[in-house]
Amino acid sequence: MKIGVLALQGDFREHLQVVRGLGHEAVAVRLPRHLDGLDGLIIPGGESTAIGKLMVAYDLVAPLRALISDGLPTWGTCAGMILLARSTDNAMLGQPLLAAMDIHVCRNAFGAQRESFITSLDIPVLGPEPFRAVFIRAPVVLEAGPAVEILARLDGDGPIVGVRQGPLVGTAFHPEIAGDTRFHHYFLDIVCAGRATPAASS
Ligand code: GLN
């Protein structure tokens, strides 16, 4: 499969490496033409305000919105999840969002960079083994609409940190640096299922 990784800012290289390591083609997306022929897209972590400004500068906002609303499987990690959200508690003035998922998020929910942490998460869709989750100046999901499946909460019943809405996935943490590829497998399975739909395979 051909997976695009938005490569404007943040830790896109790590996602490219994991996807390639799993045997798929991974392309860095910097311009609208790099979106051609993608089966799935990953929006990495980094700084959502910077990524948003660069998305505007490189004319990526409209094509990304169009592809995502057409059903392109898309996974946002950390800043990427913020960009997929319909709204945030503390957006910078004029911060562009793709507004694709029915989630309301809080940026920097745990405080500054030094409040970053690593913890074990139960993520039932990945199986019984806990997932080593890296949180770096991470957001949380404050509200999730009825179409949103909750994939993970901190400490079992704490804040929501993993969500899915159809072919869209958001994680507040960074599986690309966890040394555990189960989350990438999970997303690639969603991409693969999308390709198998009659419209895509005819
Ligand atoms: N705090 C960052 C933001 O608001 C996200 C941090 C991250 O992606 N690791 O965009």
Boltz pocket constraint, residues with backbone or C-beta under 6 A from the ligand:
constraints:
  - pocket:
      binder: B
      contacts: [[A, 44], [A, 45], [A, 46], [A, 47], [A, 48], [A, 49], [A, 77], [A, 78], [A, 79], [A, 80], [A, 82], [A, 107], [A, 108], [A, 136], [A, 137], [A, 138], [A, 139], [A, 172]]
      max_distance: 6.0
